[in-house]
Amino acid sequence: MEDEEWVLVRRTTEKDWWSSSFMDDDDNGENSRSLKITFNGPAKHWTDAIPIGNGRLGAMIWGGVALETLQLNEDTLWTGTPGNYTNPHAPEALSVVRKLVDNGQYAEATTAAEKLSHDPSDVYQLLGDIKLEFDSSHLKYVEKSYHRELDLDTATARVKYSVGDVEYTREYFASNPNQVIATKISGSKSGSVSFTVYLDSKMHHYSYVKGENQIIMEGSCPGKRIPPKLNADGNPKGIQFTAILNLQISNSRGVVHVLDGRKLKVEGSDWAILLLVSSSSFDGPFTKPIDSKKDPTSDSLSALKSINNLSYTDLYARHLDDYQSLFHRVSLQLSKSSKRVSGNGPLHMKKHMANNNDLFFKRSEDDTVSTAERVKSFKTDEDPSLVELLFQYGRYLLISCSRPGTQVANLQGIWNKDIEPPWDGAQHLNINLQMNYWPALPCNLKECQDPLFEYISSLSINGSKTAKVNYEAKGWVAHQVSDIWAKTSPDRGQAVWALWPMGGAWLCTHLWEHYTYTMDKDFLKNKAYPLLEGCSLFLLDWLIEGRGGYLETNPSTSPEHMFIDPDGKPASVSYSSTMDMSIIKEVFSAIISAAEILGKNEDGIVQKVREAQPRLLPTRIARDGSIMEWAVDFEDPEIHHRHVSHLFGLFPGHTITVEKTSDLCKAADYTLYKRGEEGPGWSTVWKTALWARLHNSEHAYRMVKHLFDLVDPDHESNYEGGLYGNLFTSHPPFQIDANFGFSAAIAEMLVQSTVKDLYLLPALPRNKWANGCVKGLKARGGVTVNVCWKEGDLHEVGLWSKEHHSIQRLHYRGTIVNANLSPGRAYTFNRQLRCIKTYALPSATSY
C-alpha cells in the first residue's frame, strides 16, 4: 500500500472531443490554475473547516495538529417521526380569510390567516466526531510548514506540517462507490505515527471498542423536535444510528492499545488508515422509526465487510473514477489576458503501481496565499481564477451532498455542527431548496437531481392529504418548509412566511426543466407528467373566481415580505401575488407542453388548464415603473427586501424575456435597481442570474463581485452575504444555497437557452473576463456547449447532441443563425456563426 505509485493520465471526457483553435494557438504549455481551496493554518471556526462528502456521509476537516477533529454528518439523521400534515379546521379558517381579503381588510386577513398555520418542521441533526489526539510534540510544529487544502479536481482534503525533522501528511476523502470516509495518516520517518482516536457525539450515544481495531458508536435522534427528557412519557422512538471506525496500521511497525474500552491508541506505526462507515434506521418518510426493520449496526458492519478486500489505493482509485466522471464534465477558464487560457485540462489519476505525497503537495504560486486572503483581495484585483474556483466549488458541493439514493440537499447540504441548526437545517421551498438544484442541469450534473425528484414524489403523497383536508382540493400541495418526513402543511407562525402553498408547484417546474435539458421522454411520461398533473389539479381548485373576470389565488403572499395596506396597516395577505401567478403560468405551460409530447392533448385536465390560462392575472407594472409584487400597487415598507419573488417570471421562469416582453424587462431592470445590491448570499446570486437574463453584463458582474466579501465568523452579524474562509456562502450564518446559485448564475452569464434557441455569451463582462473558454455546459434541447472567446468577442463554439436531432437558433450580438444538429455529430462554428467543421462523435462516452 505504501509502496505503490500513481501515474497521471489525462482523462478524456465528452467536453474534450472539441478543442478551440484559440486554445491550441495560445497553448504555451502552462496548466490552468489549480482548483484548490487552501489554508495556512488549522481551522479556528467551523466555516474554516474543509467539507467532504459522498452524497450521504459528510465530514468537516478541521486540520488541527495536536488535536484533529472530523465533524461527521449522515443525511438521514433528523428529529421526529412521520407526521399528520392535515388540519380539519383549516377550511373554516380559509373561508374567513377569503372574506376579509374580498373586503379589503388585509391586515385583519393577515392575523386571521395564522389559524391556517400548523406545526414546525423537524430538525436536521449531526452524527458526531472523529477525534485524533497526538502527543505534545505536535504542539511545537513548524507553523511555516503547515498547509491544508481541498483539491476540487480529486475531491481530496490534505494536511501537511512538520514536527522537528518529521513531515506529517494526512489525506481524507469520502467515497460514494464504497460509502466510506477514509483518512490516511503518514510520517516521513519510519515509526513516527502515534495518536489516540475515539468517536464522540452531541447526540444521545454510547461507544465501545470491538476487537483491537474497531470503535462502534450507537445512538439515537430525538423522537420529537425539541429534545425531550430521556424516558419521558410520550417520547416516541426516534431514528437510530451507528457509526463504526475501522483502524489499520502498517504491518511492519506499530502497535494498537485499547484505552478505557472506547479509544484506540496507535504507537510507532509508519502509517495509519481510518475507515468510517455509518447507517441509520430511517426507512423512508412514511415508516415510523419504531417500525423500522433496519439494523444500523448490522448494516454498518456489512458496509465494512464489503470493502475488506480493498486496499486504500483501491478505494481511492474507485473514488476518483466515480467523482471525476461527474466533475470533469465541465471546465471553465477566465482571463484578463489570452496567456491564461490554456488547452491543458484536469488530469486523472490511474492506479499504476503509489501515493507520492510530494506529487499532491507540489505548491503553485497560488497555493502559498490562502483562499481567504484571495477573497479579501478580490475587491481590488478581481482575480478571474477565483470566480472559476467558486464556480467549480458549487459543482463539487452538489456532487458531494446529492447523489442517487441519498436524501435531498437541505439548507446546509449535508454539513451541520448543531443540535439546533439555523432555520432547523430544513428544506425551505420558497427559494432555497430550488436554488440548491439550479446548477444541476446547465452545469452537467443531471444525476445529482435524482434525490429532488424522489423527494417531490414523497411530497405529492403527503400533499394530497393536505390538499384534501385543509383546502378541500384535488391534487397535491406543499408549503414553505419541509423536512425528511416530507411535511406538506404550513409552517408554524405568521402568515408572512408560513402561508405559501406554492412550494410544490415551484418544485414541479424542475421536472419540466429536466425534460427540456435531457429530452428524456420516459422521464417525462413516468415521473414528471403524473406529478405535474397532481400539481395542476390542486392549482385549478385553488384558483377561484375573482375580480375583473380573472381567476385569483386567495389568500396569497409574496414570500416573507410585508406591505402597507390602504388603511396604513402592515399586512402580508392579499390575493394573486405576482409570484403566485408566475409559478402557476409556468406549471400550466409545462403540463400543456408535456401533454403535446406525450399525446395527451385530449386529457380533461389539459383542457381545463387551457381554459384557465387566459384568465390568469398578467404581470403588471407599478406606478413607479417597477414590476408589481402584489395584485394591488401597495406601498412597500422595505424596498431593499432580500426576496425578489415578483421577478420569478424572469428567472428561473420564462414568461419575461428580452425578445418578447421588452416593457416588462424594462420594469424588471428598474425593480432590481430599486431592490439594491445588499442581501444574503442567495439573494446576491439570484440577482446575478436575473441581471444575466436581462443581458446586463455590467450589473451581473457587480453582483458577482459583491459576493466576494470575506466574512469574519466572530462578527458575522455585521455582514450581509459574503463568503467564509472555506468559501461557504453566508446569509449569515452559513446557507449552502448561494454556493449552488453562484455556479448556475455564472453559467447563465455565458450560455442561455430554450429548446430551440441558444444565446452565446449573453452577459459576458468583456472588460473583466476578456478571454476565456467554458466547455461542457448543457443547454435545453439536449445540447452540449463549448464556447471560447478572445478579447471580449466570440471566437469559436462547439455544439453536439448525442441522441437527439436538434434545430437551434444561435444568437450572438444580434446575429441569428439556424443550426441543424444531427445526433452523434459535433459542429464547430466561428465568430460569424458559420459552421467550419463537423465530425462524428466517439461511440463510447462517459456521459
C-alpha positions in Angstrom: 0.0 0.0 0.0 2.8 2.4 1.0 5.0 1.3 -1.9 2.6 1.9 -4.8 2.9 4.7 -7.3 0.5 7.0 -9.1 0.8 7.9 -12.7 -1.0 11.0 -14.1 -3.0 10.2 -17.2 -5.3 12.7 -18.9 -8.9 11.7 -18.6 -10.9 12.1 -21.8 -14.4 13.3 -21.2 -17.2 14.5 -23.5 -16.1 18.1 -23.4 -12.7 17.1 -24.7 -14.0 15.9 -28.0 -13.8 19.5 -29.2 -10.9 21.9 -29.0 -10.7 25.6 -30.0 -8.1 26.9 -32.3 -7.8 29.8 -29.9 -6.7 27.4 -27.2 -4.5 25.4 -29.5 -2.7 28.5 -30.9 -2.2 30.1 -27.5 -1.3 27.0 -25.6 2.1 27.7 -24.0 2.3 24.6 -22.0 1.1 26.1 -18.8 -1.6 24.3 -16.8 -4.6 26.2 -15.7 -4.5 27.4 -12.2 -5.1 24.6 -9.7 -8.6 24.2 -8.4 -7.7 24.1 -4.7 -9.0 25.9 -1.6 -6.0 26.5 0.6 -5.3 27.4 4.2 -2.1 28.3 6.0 -3.3 27.0 9.4 -5.8 24.8 11.2 -9.5 25.9 11.3 -10.4 28.3 14.1 -14.1 28.2 13.2 -16.4 25.6 11.6 -16.5 27.7 8.4 -12.8 27.4 8.1 -13.0 23.6 8.0 -13.0 21.6 4.8 -16.2 19.8 3.7 -16.0 16.4 2.1 -19.0 14.2 1.3 -20.2 11.2 -0.7 -23.8 12.3 -1.0 -24.9 10.6 2.2 -22.0 10.9 4.6 -20.2 14.2 5.2 -17.3 15.4 7.2 -15.7 18.8 8.1 -11.9 18.6 8.3 -10.5 21.0 10.9 -6.9 20.2 10.3 -5.8 20.6 13.9 -2.2 19.5 14.6 -2.2 18.2 18.2 -6.0 17.6 18.2 -7.7 16.8 14.9 -11.5 16.8 14.5 -13.5 15.3 11.7 -17.1 16.5 12.4 -19.5 14.0 10.8 -22.9 14.0 9.3 -25.3 11.4 7.9 -28.1 12.7 5.8 -31.0 10.7 7.4 -30.4 11.9 11.0 -33.4 14.1 11.8 -35.6 14.5 14.8 -39.2 13.3 14.8 -41.4 10.7 13.2 -43.8 10.8 10.2 -46.5 13.4 10.9 -50.1 14.2 10.2 -50.0 17.2 7.9 -53.7 18.0 7.9 -55.8 20.4 9.7 -59.6 19.7 9.7 -60.3 23.2 11.0 -58.5 24.9 8.0 -61.5 25.1 5.6 -63.4 27.2 8.1 -60.4 29.5 8.7 -59.8 29.7 5.0 -63.4 30.9 4.4 -62.9 33.7 7.0 -59.6 34.8 5.5 -61.0 34.9 2.0 -63.9 37.1 3.0 -61.6 39.5 4.8 -59.4 39.8 1.6 -62.5 40.3 -0.5 -63.5 43.2 1.8 -60.0 44.8 1.5 -59.3 44.1 5.2 -55.7 42.9 4.5 -54.3 43.4 8.0 -57.2 41.5 9.6 -56.8 38.8 7.0 -53.1 38.5 7.9 -54.0 38.0 11.5 -56.8 35.5 10.8 -54.5 33.5 8.4 -52.4 32.4 11.4 -55.2 29.9 12.1 -54.1 28.2 8.8 -50.6 27.5 10.2 -49.6 24.2 11.6 -46.6 22.6 13.3 -43.0 23.4 12.6 -40.7 21.1 10.6 -38.4 18.6 12.2 -34.7 19.4 12.6 -31.6 18.1 10.9 -29.2 16.6 13.3 -25.5 15.6 13.4 -23.7 12.3 13.6 -20.6 13.1 15.8 -16.9 13.5 15.6 -13.8 11.5 15.0 -11.2 12.8 17.5 -7.5 12.3 16.9 -5.1 13.2 19.8 -1.4 13.5 19.0 1.4 13.7 21.6 2.6 17.1 23.0 5.5 17.3 20.5 2.9 18.2 17.8 2.2 21.5 19.7 5.7 22.5 18.6 5.1 22.0 14.9 6.7 24.4 12.4 4.0 26.9 11.6 5.5 27.8 8.2 5.4 24.2 7.2 1.7 23.9 7.7 -0.5 23.6 4.6 -4.2 22.5 4.3 -6.1 22.1 1.1 -9.2 20.8 -0.6 -8.4 19.7 -4.2 -11.6 20.0 -6.2 -10.1 18.0 -9.0 -9.8 14.9 -6.9 -12.3 15.7 -4.1 -9.5 15.1 -1.6 -8.5 17.1 1.5 -5.0 17.1 2.7 -3.0 18.5 5.7 0.8 18.7 5.8 3.1 20.0 8.5 6.5 19.3 10.1 7.5 18.5 13.7 11.2 18.6 14.0 12.6 16.7 11.1 9.5 14.6 10.5 7.0 15.7 7.9 3.4 14.5 8.6 0.7 14.1 6.0 -3.0 13.4 6.3 -5.3 12.7 3.4 -9.1 12.5 3.5 -11.8 11.6 1.0 -15.4 10.4 1.0 -16.1 7.5 -1.3 -19.5 7.2 -3.0 -19.0 3.8 -4.6 -17.9 2.3 -1.3 -19.8 4.5 1.1 -16.9 5.2 3.4 -14.9 8.2 4.7 -11.3 7.4 4.5 -8.3 9.0 6.3 -4.6 8.2 5.9 -2.0 9.5 8.3 1.7 9.1 7.5 5.1 10.4 8.5 8.3 10.8 6.6 10.2 8.7 9.2 9.5 5.1 10.0 7.7 4.6 13.2 6.7 8.2 13.6 2.9 7.9 13.6 1.4 7.8 17.1 -2.0 9.0 18.2 -5.2 8.2 20.1 -8.5 8.0 18.3 -12.1 7.9 19.5 -15.7 8.7 18.5 -17.8 11.3 20.2 -21.2 13.0 19.7 -23.6 15.6 21.0 -26.4 13.1 20.3 -27.5 10.5 22.9 -25.0 7.8 22.3 -22.5 5.3 23.7 -19.3 3.9 22.1 -17.1 0.9 22.7 -14.2 -0.9 21.1 -14.8 -4.1 19.3 -11.7 -6.4 18.9 -8.5 -4.4 18.6 -9.2 -2.2 15.6 -12.8 -1.1 15.6 -14.8 1.6 17.5 -18.5 1.3 17.4 -20.8 4.3 18.3 -24.5 3.7 18.6 -27.0 6.4 19.2 -30.4 7.9 18.5 -32.1 11.1 17.3 -34.8 12.7 19.4 -38.3 11.4 18.6 -39.6 14.9 19.0 -38.4 18.2 17.6 -37.4 19.6 21.0 -35.2 17.0 22.7 -37.4 15.6 25.4 -36.2 14.2 28.7 -35.0 10.6 28.4 -37.6 8.0 29.1 -40.3 10.7 29.5 -43.9 9.7 28.7 -44.9 10.4 25.2 -41.3 10.4 23.9 -41.5 8.4 20.6 -38.6 6.4 19.4 -36.5 8.4 17.1 -34.1 7.4 14.3 -31.3 5.2 15.5 -27.8 5.3 14.1 -24.5 3.6 14.2 -21.0 4.7 13.2 -18.1 2.3 13.0 -14.4 3.4 12.8 -12.0 0.8 11.5 -8.3 1.2 12.1 -5.4 -0.2 10.0 -1.7 0.3 10.7 1.5 -0.7 8.8 2.3 -4.3 9.0 6.0 -4.0 9.8 5.8 -1.4 12.6 3.4 -0.2 15.3 1.1 -1.5 18.0 -2.5 -0.7 18.9 -3.8 -0.5 22.5 -7.3 -0.2 23.8 -8.0 2.6 26.3 -11.0 2.9 28.6 -12.9 0.4 26.4 -13.7 3.1 23.9 -10.4 4.5 22.5 -7.7 3.1 20.3 -4.0 4.2 20.8 -1.6 3.8 17.9 2.2 3.8 18.8 5.2 3.7 16.5 3.5 3.0 13.1 4.7 4.1 9.7 1.1 5.0 8.7 -2.5 4.5 9.7 -5.7 4.3 7.8 -9.1 5.1 9.3 -12.3 4.0 7.6 -15.6 5.4 8.8 -19.0 3.9 7.9 -22.4 4.7 9.2 -26.0 3.7 8.9 -29.4 4.6 10.4 -32.8 3.0 10.9 -34.5 5.6 8.6 -36.6 3.6 6.2 -38.4 6.3 4.2 -40.6 9.2 5.1 -43.7 7.0 5.8 -42.2 4.5 8.2 -42.0 5.2 11.9 -38.6 4.6 13.4 -40.2 2.2 15.9 -41.5 0.1 13.0 -38.3 0.1 11.0 -36.7 -3.3 10.3 -33.3 -1.8 9.6 -30.5 -2.6 12.0 -27.9 0.2 11.7 -25.1 -1.7 13.4 -25.6 -4.8 11.2 -25.8 -2.6 8.1 -22.6 -0.7 9.1 -20.7 -4.0 9.7 -21.9 -5.2 6.3 -20.6 -2.0 4.7 -17.2 -2.6 6.3 -17.2 -6.2 5.3 -17.8 -5.2 1.7 -14.5 -3.3 1.5 -12.4 -5.8 3.4 -10.5 -6.9 0.4 -9.9 -3.4 -1.0 -6.7 -1.6 -0.2 -6.6 2.1 0.4 -5.4 2.6 -3.1 -8.2 0.6 -4.5 -10.7 2.7 -2.5 -9.1 5.9 -3.7 -9.0 4.8 -7.4 -12.7 3.9 -7.2 -13.4 7.3 -5.6 -11.6 9.2 -8.3 -13.3 7.3 -11.2 -16.7 8.0 -9.7 -16.1 11.6 -8.8 -14.2 12.7 -11.8 -16.7 11.1 -14.2 -19.0 13.9 -12.9 -16.7 16.7 -12.1 -14.6 16.6 -15.2 -17.6 17.2 -17.5 -17.3 21.0 -17.2 -14.2 23.2 -17.3 -14.1 27.0 -17.0 -11.2 29.3 -17.7 -11.4 33.0 -17.4 -8.7 35.5 -18.0 -8.0 39.2 -18.4 -5.3 38.2 -20.9 -5.1 35.5 -23.5 -2.0 33.9 -22.0 -4.0 32.4 -19.1 -6.3 30.3 -21.3 -4.7 27.0 -22.0 -5.6 23.8 -23.6 -4.5 21.7 -20.7 -7.4 20.2 -18.8 -7.5 18.4 -15.5 -5.6 15.3 -15.0 -6.9 11.9 -14.0 -5.1 9.6 -11.6 -4.9 6.0 -12.7 -3.5 3.5 -10.3 -0.4 2.1 -11.9 1.7 0.9 -9.0 1.7 5.0 -5.3 0.9 7.6 -3.5 3.7 10.1 -3.6 2.6 13.0 -1.4 5.2 15.3 -3.0 3.2 14.9 -6.1 0.0 16.1 -4.4 1.7 18.9 -2.5 3.6 20.5 -5.3 2.7 24.0 -4.5 1.9 26.6 -7.1 2.2 30.3 -6.6 -1.5 30.4 -5.8 -1.3 27.9 -3.1 1.1 29.9 -0.9 -1.7 32.5 -0.5 -4.7 31.2 1.4 -8.0 31.3 -0.4 -9.4 33.6 2.4 -6.7 36.2 1.5 -7.6 35.9 -2.1 -11.2 36.6 -1.3 -10.2 39.6 0.7 -8.1 41.0 -2.2 -10.8 40.3 -4.8 -12.3 43.8 -4.4 -9.1 45.3 -5.8 -7.5 42.6 -8.0 -10.8 40.9 -9.3 -8.9 37.7 -10.0 -10.9 35.7 -12.6 -9.5 32.4 -11.4 -11.2 32.9 -8.0 -14.5 33.0 -10.0 -13.5 29.8 -11.7 -12.8 28.3 -8.2 -16.1 29.3 -6.7 -18.0 28.1 -9.8 -16.4 24.7 -9.6 -16.8 24.6 -5.8 -20.6 24.7 -6.3 -20.4 21.8 -8.6 -18.1 19.9 -6.1 -20.5 20.5 -3.2 -23.5 19.3 -5.2 -21.7 16.1 -6.2 -20.7 15.7 -2.5 -24.2 16.1 -1.0 -26.7 14.9 -3.5 -26.4 11.6 -5.3 -28.9 9.0 -6.5 -30.3 7.2 -3.4 -29.5 10.0 -0.9 -31.7 12.5 0.8 -32.3 15.8 -0.9 -29.8 18.6 -0.2 -31.0 20.6 2.8 -30.3 24.2 3.9 -26.7 23.2 4.7 -26.3 20.5 2.1 -25.3 17.7 4.5 -22.9 19.6 6.7 -24.1 20.6 10.2 -22.5 21.0 13.6 -25.5 21.8 15.7 -28.4 20.0 17.5 -30.5 23.1 16.7 -29.1 24.4 13.4 -30.2 27.8 11.9 -33.7 27.5 10.4 -33.6 23.8 11.5 -31.4 23.0 8.6 -34.7 22.1 6.9 -35.7 22.2 3.2 -37.2 25.6 2.5 -39.3 25.7 -0.6 -39.7 29.4 -1.3 -36.2 29.7 -2.9 -33.6 27.7 -1.0 -34.2 24.1 -2.0 -34.8 25.1 -5.6 -31.6 27.1 -5.7 -29.7 24.0 -4.4 -30.5 22.4 -7.7 -30.2 25.3 -10.2 -26.7 24.2 -11.4 -27.6 20.5 -11.8 -28.8 20.8 -15.5 -26.7 23.7 -17.0 -23.6 22.6 -15.2 -23.9 19.0 -16.4 -24.8 17.1 -13.2 -28.2 15.8 -14.0 -27.8 12.7 -11.9 -27.5 14.8 -8.8 -31.1 15.8 -9.2 -32.4 12.3 -8.6 -33.0 12.9 -4.8 -35.0 16.0 -5.7 -37.4 14.1 -7.9 -37.8 11.3 -5.3 -38.5 14.0 -2.7 -41.2 15.6 -4.9 -42.8 12.2 -5.2 -42.9 11.9 -1.4 -44.3 15.4 -1.0 -47.1 14.5 -3.5 -48.3 11.7 -1.3 -48.5 13.7 1.9 -49.5 16.8 -0.1 -52.6 15.1 -1.5 -53.9 14.6 2.1 -53.1 18.2 3.0 -54.9 19.5 -0.1 -57.9 17.4 0.5 -58.4 18.1 4.2 -57.0 21.7 4.5 -58.3 23.1 1.3 -61.0 20.6 0.1 -59.0 20.4 -3.2 -57.8 17.7 -5.5 -54.2 17.1 -6.4 -51.3 17.8 -4.0 -49.8 20.8 -2.3 -46.6 21.7 -0.3 -45.9 24.9 1.6 -42.9 26.9 2.6 -40.8 24.5 4.7 -40.5 20.7 4.8 -38.2 18.0 6.3 -37.1 14.4 5.9 -40.7 13.3 6.6 -42.0 15.2 3.6 -44.0 17.7 5.6 -46.5 19.5 3.4 -48.6 21.5 5.8 -48.0 25.2 6.5 -45.2 26.2 9.0 -46.0 27.4 12.5 -46.2 31.1 12.9 -47.0 34.2 11.0 -48.7 34.1 7.6 -45.9 36.2 6.0 -43.7 33.1 5.8 -46.0 30.2 6.8 -48.9 30.7 4.4 -47.4 29.9 1.0 -49.0 26.9 -0.8 -46.8 27.3 -3.9 -43.7 25.3 -2.8 -44.8 22.1 -4.5 -45.7 24.0 -7.7 -42.3 25.7 -7.9 -40.6 22.3 -7.4 -42.7 20.9 -10.3 -41.0 23.4 -12.7 -37.8 21.4 -12.1 -39.5 18.3 -13.6 -40.2 20.1 -16.8 -36.7 21.7 -16.9 -35.2 18.3 -16.6 -37.0 17.2 -19.7 -36.1 20.2 -21.7 -32.4 19.7 -21.0 -32.3 15.9 -21.4 -35.2 15.3 -23.8 -35.8 12.1 -21.8 -39.3 11.1 -22.8 -39.5 8.2 -20.4 -38.8 10.5 -17.5 -41.5 12.9 -18.8 -44.0 10.1 -19.1 -43.3 8.1 -15.9 -42.1 10.7 -13.4 -42.8 14.3 -14.5 -46.2 14.1 -16.0 -48.0 12.4 -13.1 -46.6 14.9 -10.6 -47.4 17.9 -12.9 -50.9 16.5 -13.3 -51.4 16.3 -9.5 -50.0 19.8 -9.0 -52.2 21.2 -11.7 -55.3 19.6 -10.2 -54.6 21.5 -7.0 -53.9 24.8 -8.7 -57.1 24.6 -10.7 -59.0 24.1 -7.4 -57.0 26.7 -5.5 -57.8 29.3 -8.2 -61.2 30.9 -7.6 -63.4 33.4 -9.4 -62.0 36.9 -8.8 -62.1 40.5 -9.8 -62.4 41.5 -13.4 -63.1 38.0 -14.6 -59.7 36.8 -13.6 -59.0 33.6 -11.7 -57.2 34.5 -8.5 -55.4 33.0 -5.6 -56.8 34.0 -2.2 -55.2 34.1 0.3 -51.9 35.0 -1.3 -48.5 36.2 0.0 -45.2 37.2 -1.6 -42.7 35.2 0.4 -41.6 36.7 3.6 -42.5 40.3 2.6 -45.0 42.7 4.1 -46.8 45.6 2.5 -48.8 48.6 3.8 -52.5 48.3 3.2 -54.7 51.2 2.1 -55.5 51.8 5.8 -51.9 52.3 6.6 -51.6 48.9 8.4 -48.8 46.4 7.8 -50.1 43.2 6.2 -48.9 40.2 4.1 -52.1 38.5 3.0 -53.9 39.7 -0.1 -54.7 38.0 -3.4 -52.9 36.9 -6.6 -49.3 37.9 -5.8 -47.1 38.2 -8.8 -45.1 35.2 -7.7 -48.2 33.0 -7.4 -49.3 33.9 -10.9 -45.9 33.4 -12.3 -45.4 30.0 -10.9 -48.9 28.9 -11.9 -48.2 30.1 -15.5 -45.0 28.0 -15.6 -46.7 24.9 -14.3 -49.7 25.2 -16.7 -47.3 25.8 -19.6 -45.3 22.8 -18.7 -48.2 20.4 -18.5 -49.6 21.6 -21.8 -46.2 21.1 -23.5 -45.8 17.7 -21.9 -49.3 16.7 -23.0 -48.4 17.6 -26.6 -45.3 15.5 -26.5 -47.0 12.5 -24.8 -50.1 12.6 -26.9 -52.4 13.6 -24.0 -53.9 16.8 -25.5 -57.4 15.4 -25.0 -56.9 14.7 -21.3 -59.6 16.5 -19.2 -57.1 18.3 -17.1 -55.2 19.6 -20.1 -58.5 21.1 -21.4 -59.2 22.7 -18.0 -55.7 24.2 -17.9 -56.1 25.6 -21.4 -59.3 27.3 -20.4 -57.7 28.7 -17.2 -54.6 30.1 -18.8 -56.0 33.3 -20.4 -57.8 34.1 -17.2 -54.6 34.3 -15.1 -53.7 37.8 -14.0 -50.9 39.2 -16.2 -47.7 40.6 -14.7 -48.3 44.3 -14.3 -46.2 47.4 -13.9 -46.5 49.7 -10.9 -46.8 53.5 -10.9 -43.1 53.9 -10.3 -42.2 51.7 -13.3 -41.3 48.6 -11.4 -42.9 45.1 -11.5 -45.9 45.0 -9.2 -45.2 42.5 -6.4 -48.9 42.2 -5.4 -52.1 42.5 -7.4 -52.7 45.9 -5.8 -50.0 48.6 -6.0 -49.4 48.6 -2.3 -46.8 50.7 -0.5 -43.6 48.7 0.1 -42.2 49.4 3.5 -38.9 47.6 2.7 -37.8 48.3 -0.8 -34.5 46.6 -0.3 -36.1 43.3 0.8 -33.9 40.2 0.3 -36.5 38.3 -1.8 -37.1 39.2 -5.4 -40.1 36.8 -5.8 -42.0 39.0 -8.2 -39.2 38.5 -10.7 -39.7 34.8 -10.9 -41.1 35.1 -14.4 -37.7 36.5 -15.5 -35.6 33.8 -13.7 -35.9 31.0 -13.2 -39.2 31.3 -15.1 -39.6 32.1 -18.8 -42.6 34.5 -19.0 -40.4 37.7 -19.1 -37.9 37.6 -21.9 -35.7 40.2 -23.7 -37.2 39.3 -27.1 -40.9 39.1 -26.3 -41.7 41.4 -23.3 -39.4 44.4 -23.6 -41.7 46.5 -21.4 -41.6 44.0 -18.6 -37.8 43.7 -19.0 -37.5 47.5 -18.5 -39.7 47.2 -15.4 -37.6 44.3 -14.1 -34.5 46.3 -14.7 -35.9 49.1 -12.5 -37.1 46.6 -9.9 -33.6 45.2 -9.5 -32.2 48.7 -9.3 -34.8 49.7 -6.7 -34.2 46.5 -4.7 -30.5 47.3 -4.4 -27.4 45.1 -4.1 -27.5 44.2 -0.4 -28.9 41.0 0.8 -27.9 37.4 1.9 -25.8 35.2 -0.3 -28.7 33.5 -2.0 -30.3 36.9 -2.8 -27.0 38.1 -4.3 -26.7 35.2 -6.7 -30.4 35.3 -7.6 -29.9 38.9 -8.6 -26.8 37.9 -10.6 -28.9 35.4 -12.6 -31.7 38.0 -13.1 -29.3 40.6 -14.4 -27.9 37.9 -16.7 -31.3 37.1 -18.1 -31.6 40.9 -18.9 -28.3 40.5 -20.8 -26.9 43.2 -18.5 -23.3 42.1 -18.0 -22.2 45.1 -16.0 -24.8 44.6 -13.3 -24.5 40.8 -13.3 -20.7 41.2 -12.7 -21.4 43.8 -10.0 -23.3 41.1 -8.1 -20.6 38.6 -8.7 -18.1 41.0 -7.2 -20.5 41.8 -4.3 -20.4 38.1 -3.1 -16.6 38.2 -2.7 -16.7 39.7 0.8 -14.7 37.8 3.4 -17.0 37.2 6.5 -15.4 37.3 9.9 -17.2 34.4 11.8 -16.7 36.2 15.1 -18.7 39.2 13.8 -20.8 37.7 11.1 -23.9 39.6 12.1 -22.2 42.7 10.7 -22.3 41.2 7.2 -25.0 40.6 4.5 -24.0 37.8 2.3 -20.3 37.1 1.6 -18.0 34.1 1.8 -16.4 32.4 4.7 -12.7 31.2 4.7 -13.7 27.8 3.2 -15.8 29.5 0.5 -19.1 28.5 2.1 -21.6 31.2 1.3 -23.1 33.3 4.1 -26.7 34.5 4.8 -25.3 34.9 7.6 -25.0 32.4 9.1 -24.0 29.7 6.6 -26.5 28.6 4.0 -25.3 26.4 1.1 -27.9 27.6 -1.5 -25.8 30.5 -2.7 -22.9 28.2 -3.4 -25.1 26.4 -5.9 -26.8 29.5 -7.1 -23.5 31.1 -8.0 -22.5 28.2 -10.3 -25.8 28.5 -12.0 -25.6 32.3 -12.4 -22.1 32.1 -14.0 -23.4 29.5 -16.4 -26.3 31.8 -17.2 -23.9 34.7 -17.9 -22.2 32.6 -20.5 -24.9 30.5 -22.1 -28.7 30.8 -22.1 -31.2 28.6 -24.0 -34.7 27.5 -24.8 -35.4 24.2 -26.5 -34.9 25.9 -29.9 -32.7 28.9 -29.0 -29.1 29.2 -27.9 -27.8 32.6 -26.6 -24.0 32.8 -26.6 -22.2 35.0 -24.1 -25.4 37.0 -23.3 -24.0 38.6 -20.2 -20.2 38.3 -20.5 -18.4 41.1 -18.7 -15.9 41.6 -21.6 -13.7 44.1 -19.7 -13.3 41.7 -16.8 -13.1 38.3 -18.5 -11.7 39.4 -21.8 -10.6 35.9 -22.7 -11.9 32.5 -21.7 -13.4 29.2 -22.5 -16.2 27.1 -21.0 -16.6 23.5 -22.0 -19.3 21.0 -21.2 -22.2 23.2 -20.3 -25.6 21.8 -21.1 -28.4 23.7 -23.0 -32.0 22.9 -23.4 -32.7 20.7 -26.3 -30.2 18.1 -25.2 -27.2 20.1 -26.5 -23.7 20.2 -25.1 -22.0 23.6 -25.5 -18.3 24.6 -25.6 -17.6 28.3 -26.1 -14.3 30.2 -26.4 -13.9 34.0 -26.6 -11.0 36.2 -27.3 -10.5 39.9 -26.4 -14.2 40.1 -25.4 -15.5 38.6 -28.6 -16.8 35.2 -29.6 -14.1 33.1 -31.1 -15.5 29.6 -31.6 -18.4 27.4 -30.5 -18.7 23.7 -30.3 -22.1 22.0 -30.2 -23.4 18.5 -30.2 -26.3 16.3 -29.2 -25.6 12.7 -28.7 -29.1 11.3 -29.1 -31.4 14.0 -30.4 -31.9 15.8 -33.6 -31.9 19.5 -32.8 -32.5 22.7 -34.7 -31.1 25.5 -32.8 -31.2 29.2 -33.5 -27.8 30.6 -32.5 -27.9 34.1 -31.1 -24.9 36.3 -30.7 -25.0 40.2 -30.6 -28.0 40.5 -32.8 -26.9 37.8 -35.3 -29.2 34.8 -35.6 -28.3 31.7 -37.5 -30.1 28.3 -37.7 -28.1 25.3 -36.9 -29.3 21.8 -37.8 -27.6 19.4 -35.4 -27.8 15.7 -36.2 -27.4 13.2 -33.3 -23.9 11.8 -32.9 -22.1 14.6 -34.7 -20.2 17.6 -33.3 -20.2 21.0 -35.0 -17.8 23.9 -34.8 -18.9 27.5 -35.5 -16.7 30.6 -35.9 -17.4 34.1 -34.6 -19.7 34.8 -37.6 -21.7 31.7 -36.6 -20.7 29.8 -39.7 -20.2 26.1 -39.4 -16.5 25.4 -40.2 -16.2 21.8 -39.1 -18.3 18.8 -38.4 -17.3 15.2 -37.3 -18.8 12.1 -35.8 -18.7 11.7 -32.0 -16.8 8.8 -30.4 -19.1 5.9 -29.8 -18.2 5.4 -26.1 -18.7 8.2 -23.7 -18.8 8.9 -20.0 -22.0 11.0 -20.4 
